[in-house]
Amino acid sequence: MSERYSVFTPPRGGVMTKEVGVITGELELYTTAAEDGALTMRIRYAGADEWYTVDGGPWRLHDARDHEVVHEVVVGLLDRPQP
């Protein structure tokens, strides 16, 4: 299983989670990809203890080796300048 972490600040509107709804501010994204391509995306306030599940999914990669690229794309989409 591969793991990736990134800290970012989402645009206005934040990131929707399954457990607590929208969270905003400085956040940390944690993704894992299993050998079968199952992708997990969790998010938390940067430095906090509690992780939340990013709303959506389930996600599955065609090839688990794509995990690093997908993680960077998701962070790029979430960490964009305010309009």
C-alpha positions as CSV (number, residue, x, y, z in Angstrom):
1,M,0.0,0.0,0.0
2,S,1.3,3.5,-0.8
3,E,0.6,6.6,1.2
4,R,0.8,10.3,0.5
5,Y,0.3,13.4,2.6
6,S,0.0,17.1,1.6
7,V,-0.9,20.3,3.5
8,F,-2.9,22.9,1.6
9,T,-5.6,25.6,1.9
10,P,-8.8,25.0,-0.1
11,P,-10.6,27.7,-1.9
12,R,-13.8,29.3,-0.5
13,G,-16.3,26.6,0.2
14,G,-13.8,24.2,1.7
15,V,-13.9,20.4,1.4
16,M,-17.0,18.3,2.0
17,T,-16.6,15.4,4.4
18,K,-18.9,12.5,5.2
19,E,-18.7,12.9,9.0
20,V,-18.8,16.7,9.7
21,G,-19.8,18.4,6.4
22,V,-17.5,21.2,5.1
23,I,-14.2,21.9,6.6
24,T,-12.0,25.0,5.7
25,G,-8.7,26.5,6.7
26,E,-5.3,24.9,6.5
27,L,-5.9,21.2,5.8
28,E,-4.0,18.0,5.3
29,L,-4.9,15.4,2.7
30,Y,-3.9,11.8,3.3
31,T,-4.4,9.3,0.5
32,T,-3.7,5.6,0.2
33,A,-3.9,3.1,-2.6
34,A,-4.2,-0.6,-2.2
35,E,-2.6,-3.1,-4.6
36,D,-6.1,-3.6,-6.1
37,G,-6.4,0.1,-6.9
38,A,-8.8,1.0,-4.0
39,L,-8.1,4.7,-3.3
40,T,-8.9,6.2,0.1
41,M,-8.9,10.0,0.7
42,R,-9.0,11.3,4.3
43,I,-8.6,14.9,5.4
44,R,-8.1,16.8,8.7
45,Y,-7.3,20.2,10.0
46,A,-3.5,20.5,9.7
47,G,-1.9,19.2,12.9
48,A,-5.2,17.8,14.3
49,D,-5.7,14.3,15.5
50,E,-9.0,13.4,13.9
51,W,-9.3,12.4,10.2
52,Y,-12.5,12.7,8.1
53,T,-13.5,10.9,4.9
54,V,-13.6,13.1,1.8
55,D,-17.2,12.9,0.5
56,G,-17.7,11.0,-2.8
57,G,-16.3,7.7,-3.9
58,P,-15.6,4.9,-3.7
59,W,-12.6,5.5,-5.9
60,R,-10.6,2.9,-7.7
61,L,-7.5,3.4,-9.8
62,H,-7.0,1.4,-12.9
63,D,-3.4,0.9,-11.8
64,A,-2.3,1.5,-8.2
65,R,1.0,2.9,-9.5
66,D,-1.0,6.0,-10.5
67,H,-1.6,6.9,-6.9
68,E,1.2,9.5,-6.6
69,V,-0.1,11.4,-9.7
70,V,-3.7,11.2,-8.6
71,H,-2.8,12.6,-5.2
72,E,-1.0,15.5,-6.7
73,V,-3.9,16.2,-9.1
74,V,-6.4,16.2,-6.2
75,V,-4.2,18.6,-4.1
76,G,-3.8,20.8,-7.2
77,L,-7.6,21.0,-7.6
78,L,-8.2,21.7,-3.9
79,D,-5.3,24.1,-3.4
80,R,-6.1,26.8,-6.0
81,P,-6.3,30.5,-5.7
82,Q,-9.5,32.3,-4.8
83,P,-11.4,33.9,-7.7
